[in-house]
Amino acid sequence: MSTHTGSRNVLYDAIKLRPEWVLALMLLALHAALAWDIDAWWARAMWLSHFGLFLIWQPLWRAPQPLEPVPAVAVIATGAAFAMLLDWWLAALWISVLFALIAGRVPGTGAPRQRLVTLLAALFLLALLLLWVVPRLTVDSPLPDLLIALVQLGLPLLAVAVALIRVGPVARPTPVVVDLIYSVVLLLLVVVLVLGSLVLRSVLGDGNYLAALAQALVAIAVLLVAMSWLWNPRGGFGGLSQLLSWHLLSLGLPFENWMRSLALLAEHQRDPERFLQGAIAELSRLPWVSGVQWTAADSAGTLGVTARHRMELSARGLTLELFTHGTPTPALKLHAALLAQLLGDFYDAKRREQRERKHAYAHAIHETGARLTHDVKNLLQSLQTLCAAVESSDDDRAPALQQLMRRQLPQIAQRLERTLEKLAQPQSRTSTPVPAQRWWDGFRRRVAQDGVELVTQGDLIDAQIPQELFDSAADNLLQNALVKRQLDSSVVVCVELSTLDGVQLSVTDSGVAVDDRLAERLLAEPVASRNGLGVGLYHTAQLAVQHDYELLLTSNQPGAVQFALRSLR
């Protein structure tokens, strides 16, 4: 067993090293079988040898593995029938197929020497067919002696030239690429040439085969020139290439209409499952579709009528079974795969959009909770201030305490009401603008007991500001500054509202500067801080963007730390 395996591998390696030798031997065996007496026993032996060499050379299947029993029996039966049925018609048909198979390798051949070998082999087969085999199909007159000598003695030189041209070893043991369309076209051209020359020979009536062959060649040449011009003409006509491309791509189907309906569904339908059902309904209206069965992540169903012919396709988690009225062609399968891929991409995009909407809603709730936490904290601090004032008061200060309660409690109730409104609706919303003077008066009353310097510049009466934004900015900025003063009683805090160059609210303290690494990320993202900086300022900065404002750290020097909220309009 190992001896046979070693011999087979040695033969396979030899074929890889010099594949042109096998091709040359195959051509010489074919020449020997046909160039003399086709009815002789040795001619049939050479014909069978040619068939065996073809099996070794053939480019469609080339591997060192042994044949299975069934293919082996089929090969032996074909070889026996090949040898027993040898005649000129079989030889003409076989040479035509072999010529188309060899010439079909030319488009996929890149090496110049390999291309030359292929062209010489194709020329050998075409000359043997037209100069020797076709004239033998009708026995009317003997062939000229010059033609007989040319075929018997001259054609073998082409096969010898094929053997002498060194192509080089095959880099990879992979099948040679054969252009099927190119081979079929060449086969049809050869068949038309052979039959045309025979018809013209009969029509002319003089038995001159070479003249009939020349006329057939001229007619085919004119036809090819006309076809090449019609393939890509001038003058605005698209040509046969455009018509063929349109037919192969659309197959006469309303592909553009289906794409338009798919785009409209994607634009107006947000729910992925409803979009999928609408798209499948449009797909079922195609002329070649009798029914559709689908299975998706969250749905499944059937639409239309199931049939015997079907195609199963899958893309992006979507599985489709398309039932057709007839047997689907390869072009139709390719077309259906494209439709399924597009539908799967759109469906997957819709599912991603749905997940992003849910994530955005959850993110909005999270941000709202974080923002409301700071609002509640500020309200709690205001209540704690009032409680401290109540605990430290006496009968003599009761009127002043009563006035303080009258000022602060309605404002605290109003801020608590706004907080509850934001909690009930965790989406971004715009607040109603209020006069800057009114807001400043209320803010001044709230911080009257905090020892904060208050400064105004410009006319506050005509200026309008978003109350929610300014409340959030003032509470967060002032609270952070007051925390510094709790650590250092010498810290001075100043709040300024200016309308000279747009509306601007600034809070300045004389405490320590913000750490540089923290300052880079402070207003761009939530950051962790022992003093409470980070989350509140980040959400205030996001809220400022929604109202065409910006929150900036305008100064970060020891003794001069300033945050400013200013209008962008």
Phi, psi and omega per residue, in radians:
M1 nan -0.734 3.136
S2 -1.164 -0.560 3.117
T3 -1.139 -0.758 3.122
H4 -1.144 -0.707 3.126
T5 -1.120 -0.719 3.116
G6 -1.136 -0.709 3.116
S7 -1.121 -0.722 3.131
R8 -1.107 -0.722 3.128
N9 -1.178 -0.652 3.094
V10 -1.110 -0.757 3.106
L11 -1.096 -0.721 -3.137
Y12 -1.142 -0.699 3.102
D13 -1.147 -0.648 3.107
A14 -1.146 -0.679 3.103
I15 -1.128 -0.655 3.119
K16 -1.175 -0.638 -3.109
L17 -1.241 -0.781 -3.111
R18 -2.298 1.285 -3.130
P19 -1.188 -0.407 -3.131
E20 -1.222 -0.411 3.083
W21 -1.153 -0.741 3.111
V22 -1.096 -0.712 3.113
L23 -1.112 -0.738 3.134
A24 -1.135 -0.759 3.107
L25 -1.098 -0.659 3.105
M26 -1.101 -0.729 3.131
L27 -1.197 -0.702 3.130
L28 -1.162 -0.664 3.094
A29 -1.138 -0.691 3.082
L30 -1.122 -0.711 3.124
H31 -1.125 -0.744 -3.135
A32 -1.146 -0.567 -3.117
A33 -1.287 -0.449 -3.004
L34 -2.003 -0.363 -2.969
A35 -1.370 -0.234 -3.133
W36 -2.144 -2.013 -3.089
D37 -1.675 1.917 -3.073
I38 -1.247 -0.357 -3.111
D39 -1.570 -0.077 -3.128
A40 -1.248 2.669 -3.111
W41 -1.125 -0.663 -3.121
W42 -1.225 -0.435 3.078
A43 -1.167 -0.711 3.099
R44 -1.186 -0.590 3.074
A45 -1.119 -0.761 3.097
M46 -1.159 -0.605 3.088
W47 -1.106 -0.733 3.092
L48 -1.198 -0.641 3.067
S49 -1.103 -0.695 3.089
H50 -1.059 -0.707 3.126
F51 -1.135 -0.712 3.090
G52 -1.123 -0.738 3.086
L53 -1.130 -0.583 3.085
F54 -1.121 -0.708 3.109
L55 -1.095 -0.591 3.095
I56 -1.259 -0.681 -3.052
W57 -1.468 -0.526 -2.897
Q58 -0.802 2.405 -3.003
P59 -1.514 -0.069 -3.048
L60 -1.475 -0.547 -3.139
W61 -2.489 2.060 -3.094
R62 -2.517 1.792 -3.129
A63 -2.730 2.671 -3.097
P64 -1.433 0.028 -3.108
Q65 -1.266 2.587 3.117
P66 -1.263 2.737 3.111
L67 -1.349 2.586 3.013
E68 -1.286 2.838 -3.077
P69 -1.019 -0.780 -3.088
V70 -1.145 -0.859 3.071
P71 -1.079 -0.588 3.137
A72 -1.134 -0.754 3.097
V73 -1.101 -0.697 3.127
A74 -1.114 -0.690 3.123
V75 -1.157 -0.752 -3.138
I76 -1.131 -0.743 3.131
A77 -1.133 -0.694 3.113
T78 -1.131 -0.727 3.118
G79 -1.111 -0.712 3.122
A80 -1.129 -0.788 3.099
A81 -1.136 -0.600 3.124
F82 -1.077 -0.700 -3.120
A83 -1.369 -0.639 -3.073
M84 -1.308 -0.576 -3.042
L85 -1.694 0.330 -3.086
L86 -1.117 2.146 2.962
D87 -2.684 -3.121 -3.047
W88 -1.217 -0.574 3.112
W89 -1.194 -0.736 3.069
L90 -1.121 -0.694 3.115
A91 -1.105 -0.724 3.129
A92 -1.108 -0.769 3.133
L93 -1.137 -0.749 -3.119
W94 -1.142 -0.759 -3.141
I95 -1.140 -0.628 3.099
S96 -1.101 -0.788 3.117
V97 -1.138 -0.745 -3.137
L98 -1.133 -0.684 3.080
F99 -1.084 -0.786 3.128
A100 -1.123 -0.647 -3.134
L101 -1.197 -0.725 3.136
I102 -1.260 -0.797 -3.139
A103 -1.173 -0.442 3.098
G104 -1.200 -0.184 3.092
R105 -1.475 -0.215 -3.045
V106 -1.073 -0.810 -3.126
P107 -1.064 -0.502 -3.128
G108 -1.651 0.126 -3.133
T109 -1.735 2.124 -3.109
G110 -1.751 -0.586 -3.094
A111 -1.248 2.335 -3.120
P112 -1.064 -0.720 -3.121
R113 -1.181 -0.707 3.092
Q114 -1.108 -0.674 3.091
R115 -1.129 -0.699 3.123
L116 -1.120 -0.727 3.103
V117 -1.073 -0.751 3.141
T118 -1.124 -0.738 3.138
L119 -1.163 -0.689 3.105
L120 -1.129 -0.714 3.111
A121 -1.137 -0.715 3.104
A122 -1.139 -0.687 3.099
L123 -1.119 -0.700 3.099
F124 -1.034 -0.841 -3.103
L125 -1.165 -0.708 -3.131
L126 -1.161 -0.707 3.108
A127 -1.151 -0.740 3.122
L128 -1.102 -0.651 -3.125
L129 -1.218 -0.877 -3.008
L130 -1.390 -0.578 -3.064
L131 -1.632 -0.276 -3.040
W132 -2.247 -0.845 -3.017
V133 -1.360 -0.832 -3.088
V134 -1.086 -0.746 3.092
P135 -1.064 -0.408 -3.136
R136 -1.411 -0.186 -3.114
L137 -1.175 -0.571 3.087
T138 -2.188 1.998 -3.085
V139 -1.525 1.588 3.107
D140 -1.911 -0.740 -3.099
S141 -2.615 2.646 -3.139
P142 -1.205 2.694 3.129
L143 -1.354 2.652 3.089
P144 -1.092 2.588 -3.136
D145 -1.090 -0.622 3.133
L146 -1.114 -0.695 3.124
L147 -1.187 -0.687 3.115
I148 -1.100 -0.766 3.126
A149 -1.140 -0.659 3.135
L150 -1.112 -0.735 -3.118
V151 -1.269 -0.786 -3.048
Q152 -1.291 -0.582 -3.058
L153 -1.939 -0.449 -3.071
G154 -1.570 -0.698 -3.098
L155 -1.084 -0.648 3.112
P156 -1.014 -0.418 3.121
L157 -1.108 -0.584 3.082
L158 -1.135 -0.711 3.103
A159 -1.158 -0.669 3.085
V160 -1.124 -0.690 3.096
A161 -1.089 -0.640 3.078
V162 -1.076 -0.697 -3.128
A163 -1.259 -0.541 -3.074
L164 -1.403 -0.389 3.134
I165 -1.369 2.040 -3.106
R166 -1.491 1.998 -3.139
V167 -1.493 -0.653 -3.082
G168 1.911 2.841 -3.113
P169 -1.214 2.667 3.083
V170 -1.310 2.184 -3.058
A171 -1.162 -0.747 -3.094
R172 -2.311 2.425 -3.141
P173 -1.356 1.031 3.124
T174 -1.931 2.652 3.114
P175 -1.061 2.523 3.113
V176 -1.273 2.447 -3.132
V177 -1.306 2.151 3.091
V178 -2.032 2.169 3.122
D179 -1.345 1.861 -3.060
L180 -1.118 -0.785 -3.128
I181 -1.090 -0.769 3.135
Y182 -1.086 -0.723 -3.140
S183 -1.156 -0.734 3.129
V184 -1.116 -0.728 3.117
V185 -1.092 -0.755 3.116
L186 -1.120 -0.699 3.107
L187 -1.080 -0.765 3.123
L188 -1.129 -0.681 3.110
L189 -1.113 -0.730 3.134
V190 -1.150 -0.732 3.115
V191 -1.093 -0.762 3.107
V192 -1.097 -0.697 3.139
L193 -1.125 -0.772 -3.125
V194 -1.155 -0.883 -3.123
L195 -1.155 -0.643 3.119
G196 -1.128 -0.720 3.116
S197 -1.147 -0.646 3.103
L198 -1.174 -0.710 3.124
V199 -1.140 -0.790 3.130
L200 -1.114 -0.601 3.096
R201 -1.121 -0.674 3.107
S202 -1.263 -0.642 -3.122
V203 -1.202 -0.729 -3.126
L204 -1.139 -0.644 3.053
G205 1.395 -0.104 -3.125
D206 -1.650 -0.059 3.109
G207 1.287 0.175 -3.141
N208 -1.445 1.718 -3.076
Y209 -1.228 -0.693 -3.100
L210 -1.105 -0.658 3.093
A211 -1.168 -0.714 3.096
A212 -1.128 -0.674 3.105
L213 -1.127 -0.718 3.123
A214 -1.111 -0.739 3.121
Q215 -1.142 -0.684 3.098
A216 -1.123 -0.688 3.102
L217 -1.112 -0.732 3.126
V218 -1.129 -0.746 -3.140
A219 -1.102 -0.755 3.123
I220 -1.171 -0.646 3.109
A221 -1.095 -0.761 3.104
V222 -1.100 -0.715 3.119
L223 -1.105 -0.704 3.122
L224 -1.166 -0.679 3.096
V225 -1.104 -0.756 3.118
A226 -1.122 -0.709 3.121
M227 -1.137 -0.700 3.119
S228 -1.129 -0.621 3.110
W229 -1.245 -0.716 3.114
L230 -1.210 -0.416 3.140
W231 -1.168 -0.696 3.138
N232 -2.517 1.283 -3.062
P233 -1.419 3.136 3.059
R234 -1.915 3.083 3.028
G235 1.509 0.361 3.029
G236 1.650 -0.262 3.132
F237 -1.407 2.322 -3.045
G238 -1.173 -0.536 3.111
G239 1.590 2.996 -3.116
L240 -1.166 -0.545 3.139
S241 -1.080 -0.729 3.126
Q242 -1.194 -0.705 3.114
L243 -1.129 -0.705 3.126
L244 -1.166 -0.740 3.110
S245 -1.081 -0.746 3.127
W246 -1.097 -0.699 -3.125
H247 -1.189 -0.737 -3.116
L248 -1.208 -0.598 -3.092
L249 -1.411 -0.687 -3.064
S250 -1.800 -0.394 -3.122
L251 0.963 0.505 -3.133
G252 1.246 0.313 -3.063
L253 -1.786 2.747 3.104
P254 -1.360 1.054 -3.098
F255 -1.119 -0.752 -3.125
E256 -1.129 -0.668 3.111
N257 -1.122 -0.711 3.121
W258 -1.158 -0.690 3.091
M259 -1.120 -0.677 3.126
R260 -1.142 -0.757 3.115
S261 -1.152 -0.609 3.102
L262 -1.143 -0.718 3.112
A263 -1.156 -0.685 3.112
L264 -1.144 -0.709 3.088
L265 -1.093 -0.729 3.134
A266 -1.135 -0.510 -3.116
E267 -1.375 -0.641 -3.001
H268 -1.814 -0.315 -3.085
Q269 -1.867 2.036 -3.104
R270 -1.547 -0.547 -3.098
D271 -1.309 2.220 -3.083
P272 -1.098 -0.696 -3.077
E273 -1.232 -0.697 3.074
R274 -1.161 -0.653 3.062
F275 -1.079 -0.758 -3.134
L276 -1.107 -0.757 3.131
Q277 -1.107 -0.712 3.100
G278 -1.154 -0.706 3.135
A279 -1.165 -0.681 3.113
I280 -1.198 -0.600 3.065
A281 -1.093 -0.714 3.078
E282 -1.177 -0.647 3.135
L283 -1.140 -0.640 -3.123
S284 -1.209 -0.258 3.134
R285 -1.485 -0.076 3.093
L286 -1.135 2.540 -3.013
P287 -1.056 -0.602 -3.051
W288 -1.554 -0.044 -3.097
V289 -1.736 2.217 3.054
S290 -1.749 -0.423 3.127
G291 -2.941 2.793 -3.133
V292 -2.368 2.331 3.020
Q293 -2.153 2.274 -3.048
W294 -2.327 2.683 3.056
T295 -2.400 2.090 -3.134
A296 -2.103 -3.029 -3.094
A297 -1.140 -0.696 -3.045
D298 -2.126 0.129 -3.116
S299 -2.725 2.856 3.082
A300 -2.776 2.706 -3.136
G301 3.095 3.112 3.137
T302 -2.368 2.424 3.132
L303 -2.373 2.293 -3.140
G304 1.627 -2.767 -3.060
V305 -1.968 2.243 3.075
T306 -1.288 2.603 -3.095
A307 -2.391 3.041 -3.111
R308 -1.260 -0.609 -3.134
H309 -1.582 2.249 -3.099
R310 -2.620 2.797 3.069
M311 -2.284 2.278 3.112
E312 -1.819 2.149 -3.070
L313 -2.286 2.653 3.107
S314 -2.546 2.508 3.121
A315 -2.833 2.241 3.016
R316 0.981 0.755 3.131
G317 1.387 0.082 3.128
L318 -1.958 2.207 3.126
T319 -1.961 2.217 -3.123
L320 -2.106 2.472 2.948
E321 -2.103 1.946 -3.130
L322 -1.729 2.127 3.099
F323 -1.697 2.233 -3.069
T324 -1.992 2.802 -3.138
H325 -1.275 -0.504 -3.125
G326 -2.364 -3.129 3.126
T327 -1.143 2.158 -3.115
P328 -1.241 2.345 3.092
T329 -1.423 2.866 3.087
P330 -0.997 -0.699 3.114
A331 -1.131 -0.659 3.113
L332 -1.182 -0.631 3.084
K333 -1.127 -0.715 3.090
L334 -1.116 -0.717 3.116
H335 -1.103 -0.768 3.136
A336 -1.150 -0.646 3.099
A337 -1.102 -0.651 3.090
L338 -1.139 -0.755 3.112
L339 -1.084 -0.759 3.137
A340 -1.134 -0.664 3.127
Q341 -1.133 -0.748 3.110
L342 -1.107 -0.795 3.138
L343 -1.104 -0.713 3.104
G344 -1.115 -0.684 3.114
D345 -1.141 -0.781 3.121
F346 -1.101 -0.753 -3.128
Y347 -1.127 -0.731 3.109
D348 -1.129 -0.665 3.092
A349 -1.121 -0.695 3.104
K350 -1.122 -0.683 3.114
R351 -1.165 -0.670 3.075
R352 -1.125 -0.709 3.100
E353 -1.068 -0.713 3.133
Q354 -1.126 -0.745 3.102
R355 -1.113 -0.680 3.126
E356 -1.171 -0.628 3.091
R357 -1.126 -0.756 3.104
K358 -1.111 -0.717 3.122
H359 -1.146 -0.686 3.125
A360 -1.135 -0.680 3.119
Y361 -1.146 -0.772 3.104
A362 -1.119 -0.650 3.113
H363 -1.156 -0.665 3.110
A364 -1.124 -0.702 3.093
I365 -1.109 -0.733 3.131
H366 -1.096 -0.809 3.136
E367 -1.121 -0.698 3.125
T368 -1.110 -0.718 3.102
G369 -1.087 -0.728 3.116
A370 -1.142 -0.697 3.138
R371 -1.194 -0.711 3.137
L372 -1.193 -0.494 3.072
T373 -1.038 -0.725 3.106
H374 -1.217 -0.647 3.103
D375 -1.100 -0.777 3.130
V376 -1.134 -0.664 3.113
K377 -1.094 -0.737 3.117
N378 -1.145 -0.697 3.076
L379 -1.095 -0.707 3.121
L380 -1.105 -0.680 3.105
Q381 -1.139 -0.673 3.090
S382 -1.112 -0.735 3.108
L383 -1.146 -0.668 3.101
Q384 -1.118 -0.625 3.085
T385 -1.114 -0.763 3.103
L386 -1.120 -0.710 3.127
C387 -1.110 -0.697 3.104
A388 -1.119 -0.659 3.110
A389 -1.157 -0.670 3.121
V390 -1.148 -0.755 -3.104
E391 -1.151 -0.574 -3.087
S392 -1.602 -0.006 -3.087
S393 -1.520 2.852 3.056
D394 -2.322 -3.012 -3.086
D395 -1.154 -0.560 -3.120
D396 -1.216 -0.501 -3.098
R397 -1.725 0.184 -3.118
A398 -1.070 -0.776 3.116
P399 -1.049 -0.720 3.127
A400 -1.145 -0.682 3.104
L401 -1.131 -0.679 3.121
Q402 -1.108 -0.723 3.101
Q403 -1.126 -0.695 3.104
L404 -1.083 -0.743 3.130
M405 -1.131 -0.682 3.117
R406 -1.113 -0.589 -3.139
R407 -1.364 -0.733 -2.959
Q408 -1.487 -0.709 -3.043
L409 -1.083 -0.766 3.078
P410 -1.067 -0.661 3.123
Q411 -1.177 -0.715 3.103
I412 -1.122 -0.703 3.109
A413 -1.114 -0.699 3.131
Q414 -1.148 -0.752 3.120
R415 -1.153 -0.655 3.095
L416 -1.150 -0.640 3.096
E417 -1.124 -0.742 3.106
R418 -1.127 -0.634 3.110
T419 -1.119 -0.725 3.106
L420 -1.159 -0.614 3.086
E421 -1.116 -0.753 3.109
K422 -1.166 -0.576 3.101
L423 -1.196 -0.616 3.140
A424 -1.283 -0.449 -3.116
Q425 -2.280 1.581 -3.023
P426 -1.399 0.601 3.078
Q427 -1.950 2.757 3.133
S428 -1.151 2.375 3.120
R429 -2.490 2.692 3.137
T430 -1.650 2.407 3.134
S431 -1.553 2.773 3.135
T432 -1.324 2.268 3.127
P433 -1.133 2.554 3.093
V434 -2.240 2.730 3.078
P435 -1.073 2.415 -3.117
A436 -1.085 -0.614 -3.130
Q437 -1.130 -0.725 3.133
R438 -1.127 -0.776 3.138
W439 -1.105 -0.710 -3.115
W440 -1.138 -0.671 3.113
D441 -1.104 -0.760 3.109
G442 -1.138 -0.727 3.126
F443 -1.115 -0.696 -3.131
R444 -1.103 -0.676 3.110
R445 -1.186 -0.619 -3.120
R446 -1.159 -0.632 -3.034
V447 -1.820 0.291 -3.082
A448 -1.076 -0.535 -3.086
Q449 -1.637 0.057 -3.049
D450 -1.632 -0.086 3.140
G451 1.185 0.763 -3.114
V452 -1.887 2.383 3.064
E453 -1.340 2.292 -3.112
L454 -2.060 2.238 -3.085
V455 -2.338 2.437 3.046
T456 -2.217 2.604 3.065
Q457 -2.435 2.363 3.121
G458 1.555 -3.085 -3.097
D459 -1.586 2.027 -3.117
L460 -1.631 -0.124 -3.022
I461 -1.259 -0.776 -3.059
D462 -1.521 -0.221 -3.099
A463 -1.349 2.438 3.106
Q464 -1.998 2.353 -3.112
I465 -2.336 2.639 3.038
P466 -1.312 2.047 -3.016
Q467 -1.132 -0.728 -3.108
E468 -1.067 -0.759 -3.133
L469 -1.129 -0.819 -3.088
F470 -1.218 -0.590 3.052
D471 -1.095 -0.799 -3.124
S472 -1.125 -0.792 -3.123
A473 -1.139 -0.799 -3.108
A474 -1.124 -0.750 -3.120
D475 -1.125 -0.809 -3.096
N476 -1.204 -0.806 -3.105
L477 -1.164 -0.753 -3.128
L478 -1.185 -0.687 3.136
Q479 -1.100 -0.719 3.113
N480 -1.118 -0.671 3.118
A481 -1.206 -0.675 3.137
L482 -1.190 -0.519 3.060
V483 -1.088 -0.687 3.081
K484 -1.089 -0.681 -3.116
R485 -1.223 -0.489 3.058
Q486 -1.147 -0.570 3.105
L487 -1.419 -0.497 -3.126
D488 -2.467 1.885 -3.052
S489 -1.183 -0.216 -3.137
S490 -1.472 -0.067 -3.117
V491 -1.214 2.293 3.108
V492 -1.812 2.302 -3.134
V493 -2.012 2.294 -3.130
C494 -2.283 2.282 3.083
V495 -2.009 2.234 -3.080
E496 -2.250 2.340 3.044
L497 -2.057 2.101 -3.061
S498 -2.218 2.518 3.061
T499 -2.175 0.324 -3.088
L500 -1.221 -0.815 3.139
D501 -2.188 1.198 -3.002
G502 1.400 2.900 -3.126
V503 -1.363 2.274 3.137
Q504 -2.512 2.250 3.050
L505 -1.981 2.145 -3.113
S506 -2.214 2.499 3.084
V507 -2.169 2.110 -3.075
T508 -2.124 2.424 3.041
D509 -2.348 2.758 -3.114
S510 -1.733 0.432 -3.122
G511 -1.520 -2.851 -3.113
V512 -1.259 2.708 -3.133
A513 -1.324 2.747 3.063
V514 -1.296 2.431 3.120
D515 -0.968 2.401 -3.046
D516 -1.049 -0.741 3.138
R517 -1.152 -0.606 3.092
L518 -1.272 -0.633 -3.107
A519 -1.143 -0.540 -3.133
E520 -1.155 -0.527 -3.058
R521 -1.946 0.008 -2.947
L522 -1.053 -0.821 -3.077
L523 -1.723 -0.061 -3.098
A524 -1.700 -0.368 -3.112
E525 -2.797 2.783 3.070
P526 -1.160 2.354 3.137
V527 -2.270 2.716 3.128
A528 -1.537 2.376 -3.141
S529 -2.685 2.465 3.112
R530 -1.200 -0.461 -3.078
N531 -1.614 0.082 3.104
G532 1.570 0.025 3.096
L533 -1.240 2.578 3.000
G534 2.228 -1.450 -3.001
V535 -1.141 -0.842 -3.126
G536 -1.098 -0.760 3.134
L537 -1.184 -0.629 3.120
Y538 -1.103 -0.804 3.137
H539 -1.200 -0.579 3.058
T540 -1.137 -0.690 3.098
A541 -1.129 -0.691 3.091
Q542 -1.154 -0.699 3.101
L543 -1.144 -0.602 3.113
A544 -1.118 -0.686 3.120
V545 -1.084 -0.666 3.141
Q546 -1.143 -0.427 -3.120
H547 -1.852 0.305 -3.135
D548 1.070 0.703 3.015
Y549 -2.132 2.985 3.021
E550 -2.458 2.498 3.109
L551 -1.911 2.158 -3.026
L552 -2.287 2.646 2.920
L553 -1.627 1.614 -3.001
T554 -1.380 -0.398 3.123
S555 -2.556 2.334 -3.122
N556 -2.431 1.025 3.104
Q557 -1.969 2.585 3.061
P558 -1.007 2.164 -3.092
G559 1.559 -0.096 3.136
A560 -2.639 1.372 3.097
V561 -1.859 2.104 -3.050
Q562 -2.319 2.277 2.949
F563 -1.897 2.471 -3.105
A564 -2.358 2.364 3.007
L565 -1.918 2.026 -3.057
R566 -2.352 2.686 -3.086
S567 -1.374 2.555 3.081
L568 -1.651 -0.079 -3.111
R569 -1.795 nan nan
